[in-house]
């Protein structure tokens, strides 16, 4: 696909609302954030999650917050410099938010896959290699 066709395709995706914004993806470990963790939060009153989400929004280590089904009401993704930093954020910040009943922490050992949603009509590197 030529550059001009690719640019037209991207512009069309913007117009359709498929692409929200173009961003730069930062490698967290290059900045010293070597620990990635997911924390599930059980809430005393899930219907009052807005106050809790506002408190979480103020924690710079938190990069994602999802309202989820299942055992937890919220699922957080965060990056910390090390396990001590994670423990400090968990114990001194997240667990002190009023309304947080319990937490469950899962530390990511390795990220095997990282990608965006596949857009129909776009050739992937894998499909291009098969030809």
ABEGO torsion letter per residue (X at the ends): XBAAAAAAAAAAAAAAGABABBBBBBBAAAAGBABBBBBBBBBABAAAAAAAAAAAAABAABABBBBBBEABABBBBBBBABAAAAAAAAAAAAAABBGBABBBBBBBABBABBBBBBBBGBBBAAAAAAX
